[in-house]
């Protein structure tokens, strides 16, 4: 099977294959879905040697799967200068919701106060184009079938019979992750209590559009972009497993609507459950997990793909610094420390939503009505809107300014007399020290090869989702993932206090 590589690299890799010598990369990513592609792009942007192993022959994807990007995901793409590629192809919409109660986030403090309706096949295609631009090798028609790690790296066996060696292996290979299982990492959580079918089909009769609750659960029929029908049905039993067919969908429609509306010509049919599981550790030695390999949950709320992308952006710059020798291996432990709690909260809120949505009775109907009334109030709406869209994520980096550990707002800046949006200064995935205190700002010269100092002014209000207006600091250290690692105060002592420690923690020892 051919190895699909950028034009500048196929000969070298092919010679390794012919001689039987394992090709070596700093990082190998098992799985080329959204999380794996985003991680590969982050590593390549940081000039780390990364390759993807992907079982599909191309990036083509059958089925709808995930249906959009939340506000924080759009922000992280904007931080890398590629958000417009997605915005051009999707439809802006108020995507955030809780248990089918729509949450309007249009008044939250972000330039992307909306979601983007864009199917996963398009998201993957755009990300794959980005990975190709960054010259990341992709081993297609292959899967990682096993591996052994030692103190210096990981030896992998591929389904093609080839072998690879890497300093680190990252499993982005889905909920049934072979990488997670082989690493011996437990996948703790709850078994499924309901089963849903999702399908894109044609119908000879006009269906009953909209959402419905009944004794079985929740169901929905909506029109797709090309005039077909997107069906989401709760099945009557958990007994049916494996790949679903048109008969399964027909039976589910008849059970709810009394007719299958003449359903025919499915583009795809998939089955998913409310199983909620999470890897107890996102790392074992030189093996790490991200995306669905690290956490699975019901699709309600549309959070899965989004937190996978955000896993990748948290991990990418850290892993790049470690493999390049800039930071010690212990920096990778902060990936689990920061991201495990984020996914645990998503598992909790999806379980809560399913509890409200499942088989209908008077009690659950009343609970949904009470929750809808609550979420119609401004403060709960803003708080839950920030949670469901990923805008309120905060990492525990200690006590201090409310910005510490949170996403940096995309402020309108003036830099050397020119207007700039702050996110444009994060495009290269480097650390940035924003100095708002004038020419006598913090000295970061020992880290200047890794962190850029920007002297800037801004008139923008400093406002955070779910927090509100915060005091404008004199200086801010922003990590490559857009989260604030240190905040400086106006006094000269305050402009240096703790800065060297933060720079060393996140960017390695001073030169």
C-alpha positions in Angstrom: 0.0 0.0 0.0 1.5 3.4 -0.9 2.4 5.9 1.8 0.9 9.3 1.0 3.4 11.9 1.8 4.3 15.5 0.9 6.3 15.6 -2.4 9.5 16.4 -0.6 9.6 13.3 1.6 8.4 10.1 -0.1 11.8 8.8 -1.2 13.4 8.8 2.3 10.5 7.1 3.9 10.1 4.5 1.1 13.8 3.5 1.5 13.2 2.9 5.1 10.3 0.6 4.2 12.3 -1.3 1.6 15.2 -1.9 3.9 13.0 -3.0 6.7 14.2 -0.3 9.0 11.5 1.4 11.0 10.8 5.0 10.0 11.2 7.3 13.0 9.2 10.4 14.0 9.2 12.5 17.1 5.4 12.0 17.4 3.0 9.5 15.8 -0.7 10.2 16.0 -2.9 7.1 15.7 -6.1 8.4 14.0 -6.7 11.1 11.5 -10.1 12.4 12.6 -10.7 16.0 13.8 -8.6 15.6 17.0 -5.7 13.9 15.3 -5.6 16.4 12.4 -5.7 19.4 14.8 -3.0 17.9 16.9 -0.8 17.2 13.9 -1.3 20.8 12.7 -0.3 22.2 16.1 2.8 20.1 16.3 3.9 20.9 12.7 3.3 24.6 13.4 5.8 24.3 16.3 8.3 22.6 13.9 8.0 19.2 15.6 8.4 16.0 13.5 4.9 14.4 13.4 3.1 11.8 11.3 -0.4 10.4 11.3 -1.5 6.8 10.9 -5.0 6.6 9.4 -7.0 3.6 8.4 -9.0 5.4 5.7 -7.6 5.6 2.2 -8.7 9.2 2.0 -10.3 11.9 4.2 -13.8 11.0 2.9 -16.3 10.5 5.6 -19.6 8.7 5.4 -22.3 10.2 7.6 -23.0 13.4 9.3 -21.6 12.6 12.8 -20.8 16.0 14.5 -22.7 18.9 13.3 -20.9 22.1 14.2 -18.3 24.2 16.1 -19.0 26.0 19.3 -17.7 29.5 20.0 -14.5 28.5 21.8 -13.5 26.1 19.0 -14.0 29.0 16.5 -11.8 31.1 18.7 -8.9 28.6 18.8 -9.1 28.3 15.0 -9.0 32.1 14.9 -6.0 32.0 17.1 -4.3 30.1 14.3 -5.6 32.3 11.5 -7.7 29.7 9.9 -11.2 30.4 11.3 -12.3 32.0 8.0 -11.9 28.7 6.1 -14.6 27.2 8.3 -16.8 30.3 8.5 -17.0 30.5 4.7 -18.5 27.0 4.5 -20.8 26.9 7.5 -23.8 28.7 8.7 -23.7 31.0 11.7 -26.3 29.9 14.3 -27.0 30.0 18.0 -25.8 26.4 18.5 -25.5 26.2 22.2 -28.2 24.5 24.1 -29.0 22.4 27.2 -31.5 19.5 27.0 -32.9 21.0 23.8 -33.4 24.5 25.4 -31.6 26.9 23.0 -29.1 29.2 24.7 -28.6 32.6 23.0 -24.9 33.6 23.5 -25.0 36.6 21.2 -24.4 39.0 24.1 -21.4 37.1 25.6 -18.0 38.9 25.4 -16.4 37.3 22.4 -16.1 38.2 18.7 -17.5 34.8 17.9 -20.7 34.9 19.9 -22.3 32.1 17.9 -21.9 28.6 16.8 -21.2 27.3 13.3 -23.4 24.7 11.7 -20.9 22.7 9.6 -20.8 18.9 9.3 -17.9 16.8 10.3 -17.0 15.7 6.8 -16.4 19.4 5.9 -14.5 20.1 9.2 -12.2 17.1 8.5 -11.6 18.1 4.9 -10.6 21.7 5.9 -8.3 20.4 8.7 -6.8 17.9 6.3 -5.9 20.6 3.8 -4.2 22.5 6.7 -2.2 19.4 7.6 -1.2 19.0 4.0 0.0 22.6 3.8 2.1 22.0 6.9 3.7 18.9 5.1 2.7 16.3 7.7 3.2 12.7 6.5 0.1 10.6 6.6 0.3 6.8 6.5 -3.1 5.9 4.9 -4.7 2.5 4.7 -3.0 1.5 7.9 -3.8 1.1 11.6 -1.6 0.8 14.6 -2.2 -2.8 15.7 0.2 -2.9 18.6 3.1 -1.2 20.3 5.8 -1.5 23.0 7.2 1.4 24.8 10.6 1.7 26.5 12.4 4.6 28.2 13.3 6.4 25.0 10.4 5.7 22.7 7.6 3.6 21.3 7.8 0.8 18.7 4.6 0.4 16.7 3.3 -2.4 14.5 1.0 -1.4 11.6 -1.7 -3.4 9.9 0.5 -3.3 6.7 3.3 -5.2 8.4 5.5 -2.1 8.6 6.9 -0.8 11.9 7.3 2.8 13.1 9.2 4.2 16.0 8.4 7.5 17.8 9.4 9.4 20.8 5.7 9.7 21.7 2.5 8.0 20.5 -0.8 9.8 20.8 -4.0 7.8 20.6 -6.7 9.8 18.7 -8.3 6.5 17.5 -11.8 6.9 18.9 -13.9 5.5 21.7 -12.8 1.9 21.1 -9.1 3.1 21.1 -6.6 0.3 20.6 -3.9 2.6 21.9 -5.8 3.1 25.2 -6.4 -0.6 25.6 -2.9 -1.6 24.8 -1.5 1.0 27.2 -3.7 -0.6 29.9 -5.5 2.7 30.7 -8.9 2.0 32.4 -12.0 3.6 30.7 -14.2 4.2 33.7 -17.8 5.3 33.5 -21.4 4.1 32.9 -22.9 1.6 30.5 -25.6 2.7 28.0 -29.2 3.1 29.1 -30.6 4.1 25.8 -29.9 3.7 22.1 -30.3 6.3 19.4 -30.4 6.0 15.6 -29.3 8.9 13.4 -29.7 8.8 9.6 -29.9 10.9 6.5 -32.6 9.5 4.2 -35.3 10.3 1.7 -39.0 10.0 2.5 -41.9 9.6 0.0 -44.3 11.3 2.4 -44.0 14.6 4.2 -42.7 13.8 7.7 -43.7 15.3 11.0 -41.0 17.9 11.3 -39.6 18.9 14.7 -38.9 17.4 18.1 -41.0 15.0 20.0 -41.0 13.3 23.4 -42.9 10.1 24.2 -42.7 7.0 26.4 -39.7 5.8 24.4 -37.6 8.9 24.6 -36.8 11.8 22.3 -37.0 12.0 18.5 -36.4 14.6 15.8 -36.9 15.0 12.1 -35.4 17.9 10.3 -34.5 19.0 6.7 -30.9 18.8 5.5 -29.1 21.3 3.3 -29.9 19.3 0.2 -33.6 18.7 1.0 -33.3 15.2 2.5 -34.3 14.2 6.1 -32.1 14.0 9.1 -33.7 11.6 11.6 -32.8 11.1 15.2 -34.8 8.4 16.9 -34.7 6.7 20.3 -34.9 2.9 19.9 -37.4 0.9 21.9 -34.6 -1.5 23.1 -30.9 -1.7 23.8 -30.9 -5.3 22.4 -30.1 -4.2 18.9 -26.4 -3.8 18.4 -23.9 -3.5 15.5 -24.4 -1.7 12.3 -28.0 -0.6 11.9 -30.0 -0.9 8.6 -33.0 0.7 7.0 -35.3 -1.8 8.7 -34.1 -0.7 12.1 -34.9 2.9 11.2 -38.3 2.0 9.7 -39.2 0.1 12.9 -38.2 3.1 15.1 -40.2 5.5 13.0 -43.3 3.3 13.0 -43.1 2.9 16.8 -43.2 6.6 17.3 -45.2 8.1 14.4 -47.2 5.1 13.3 -45.6 5.2 9.9 -42.1 5.3 8.4 -43.2 8.0 5.9 -42.0 5.8 3.1 -38.4 6.1 4.2 -35.8 5.0 1.5 -32.4 5.7 0.1 -30.3 6.2 3.2 -27.0 8.0 2.7 -25.9 6.6 6.0 -27.4 5.3 9.3 -25.5 5.2 12.6 -26.3 4.0 16.1 -25.0 5.7 19.3 -25.8 5.4 23.0 -25.5 7.4 26.2 -22.5 5.4 27.5 -20.3 7.9 29.4 -16.7 6.9 29.9 -13.4 8.6 30.6 -9.8 7.4 30.6 -8.6 7.5 34.2 -5.3 8.9 33.0 -4.6 10.7 29.7 -1.0 9.6 29.8 1.0 6.4 30.5 4.7 6.9 29.9 5.2 7.9 26.3 1.6 7.2 25.3 -1.1 9.9 25.5 -4.8 10.0 24.6 -7.0 12.8 23.2 -10.5 13.2 21.8 -12.9 10.2 21.9 -10.0 7.9 22.9 -9.9 9.8 26.2 -13.7 10.4 26.7 -17.0 9.4 25.2 -20.5 10.6 26.0 -23.9 11.2 24.3 -23.9 13.7 21.5 -26.6 15.9 23.1 -25.1 19.4 23.3 -22.7 18.8 20.4 -19.6 19.0 22.6 -17.6 15.9 21.7 -15.7 17.1 18.6 -15.2 20.5 20.1 -13.5 19.3 23.3 -11.3 17.0 21.1 -10.1 20.0 19.2 -9.4 21.8 22.5 -7.5 18.7 23.8 -5.3 18.9 20.8 -4.5 22.6 21.2 -3.7 22.1 24.9 -1.4 19.2 24.2 0.2 20.2 20.9 2.6 23.0 22.1 3.5 21.1 25.2 4.4 18.0 23.4 6.4 20.0 20.8 8.5 21.7 23.5 9.2 18.3 25.1 10.3 16.5 21.9 12.5 19.5 21.0 14.1 19.5 24.4 12.9 22.9 25.4 10.8 21.7 28.3 11.2 18.6 30.6 9.0 15.6 30.1 7.0 16.6 33.2 5.3 19.4 31.3 3.1 16.6 29.7 1.6 15.9 33.1 -0.2 19.3 33.0 -2.2 18.0 30.0 -4.0 15.5 32.1 -4.3 17.9 35.0 -6.0 20.5 32.9 -8.1 18.6 30.4 -9.4 15.6 32.5 -11.6 17.9 34.5 -13.0 19.6 31.4 -14.2 16.3 30.0 -15.5 15.1 33.4 -17.7 18.2 33.4 -18.9 17.5 29.9 -19.8 13.9 30.9 -21.7 15.3 33.9 -23.7 17.8 31.8 -24.6 15.3 29.1 -25.8 12.8 31.7 -28.0 15.6 33.2 -29.4 16.4 29.8 -30.2 12.8 29.0 -31.9 12.5 32.4 -34.2 15.4 31.4 -34.8 14.1 27.9 -35.3 10.4 28.2 -38.6 8.5 28.5 -41.4 11.0 29.0 -43.4 11.2 32.2 -45.0 14.1 34.2 -42.0 14.5 36.4 -39.5 14.8 33.6 -41.8 17.1 31.7 -42.1 19.4 34.7 -38.3 19.3 35.3 -37.8 20.3 31.6 -40.2 23.2 32.0 -38.6 24.4 35.2 -35.1 24.2 33.6 -36.4 26.1 30.5 -37.8 28.9 32.7 -34.5 29.0 34.6 -32.4 29.2 31.4 -34.6 32.1 30.1 -33.2 34.3 32.9 -30.1 36.2 31.9 -27.6 35.1 34.5 -28.3 31.3 34.2 -28.5 31.6 30.4 -25.1 33.4 30.2 -23.5 30.9 32.6 -24.8 27.8 30.9 -24.2 29.4 27.5 -20.5 30.0 28.4 -20.2 26.4 29.6 -21.8 24.7 26.6 -19.8 26.8 24.2 -16.5 26.2 26.0 -15.9 29.9 26.7 -15.7 29.5 30.5 -13.0 26.9 30.6 -10.5 27.7 33.4 -7.4 25.8 34.4 -6.2 25.9 38.0 -3.0 27.9 37.9 -3.2 29.2 41.4 -4.6 32.2 43.1 -4.6 35.7 41.6 -6.2 37.8 38.9 -9.5 36.4 37.5 -7.8 36.1 34.1 -5.3 33.5 35.4 -5.9 30.1 33.8 -8.7 31.5 31.5 -8.8 32.2 27.8 -7.4 35.6 26.8 -10.0 37.8 25.2 -9.4 38.8 21.6 -8.9 42.5 22.4 -8.6 45.3 19.8 -5.0 46.4 20.3 -2.8 49.2 19.0 0.8 47.9 18.4 3.4 50.4 17.1 0.6 52.6 16.0 -1.2 49.9 14.0 -4.6 48.4 15.0 -4.4 44.6 15.5 -6.7 42.0 17.0 -4.9 40.1 19.8 -5.6 36.7 18.2 -3.5 37.6 15.2 -0.5 37.6 17.4 -1.1 33.9 18.4 -1.0 32.6 14.8 2.5 31.1 15.2 1.6 29.1 18.4 4.3 30.9 20.5 4.0 32.3 23.9 3.3 36.0 24.0 4.0 38.5 26.8 1.5 41.4 26.3 2.9 44.5 28.0 0.3 47.3 28.6 2.5 49.3 31.0 4.7 51.3 28.8 8.4 50.9 27.7 9.6 49.8 31.1 7.7 46.5 31.0 8.8 43.0 32.1 12.1 41.7 30.9 11.8 38.3 29.2 15.1 38.4 27.1 16.3 35.0 28.5 13.2 33.4 26.9 13.1 35.6 23.7 13.6 32.6 21.5 10.4 31.1 22.7 8.2 34.0 23.9 7.5 37.2 22.1 7.0 40.5 24.0 4.4 42.8 22.5 4.0 46.4 23.8 0.4 47.3 23.2 -2.4 49.6 24.2 -6.1 48.8 24.3 -9.3 50.7 25.1 -11.4 47.5 25.2 -13.2 46.6 28.3 -11.7 43.4 29.9 -14.7 41.2 30.2 -14.9 37.4 30.6 -17.8 35.1 30.0 -19.5 34.0 33.2 -17.2 36.4 35.2 -17.9 39.9 33.9 -15.7 42.9 33.8 -12.2 42.5 35.3 -9.5 44.9 36.1 -7.1 45.7 33.3 -3.6 44.3 34.2 -0.3 45.8 33.3 1.0 42.7 31.6 -0.2 39.2 30.7 1.7 36.1 29.7 -0.4 34.1 27.2 0.4 30.4 26.4 0.2 29.2 22.8 -3.2 27.7 23.5 -4.5 31.2 24.4 -4.8 30.7 28.1 -3.3 33.2 30.6 -0.3 31.8 32.5 0.7 34.9 34.5 -0.7 38.4 35.2 1.5 41.4 36.1 0.5 44.4 38.3 1.2 48.0 37.8 4.1 48.4 40.3 7.6 47.6 39.1 7.8 44.8 41.6 4.4 43.5 40.3 5.7 43.5 36.8 8.3 40.9 37.6 6.8 39.0 40.6 6.4 35.4 39.6 7.1 36.0 36.0 10.4 34.0 35.8 8.7 31.1 37.5 5.8 31.1 35.1 8.1 31.4 32.1 10.2 28.5 33.4 7.2 26.3 34.1 5.6 26.8 30.7 8.6 27.5 28.4 11.6 25.9 29.9 14.8 27.1 31.6 16.2 30.6 30.7 19.0 30.8 28.2 
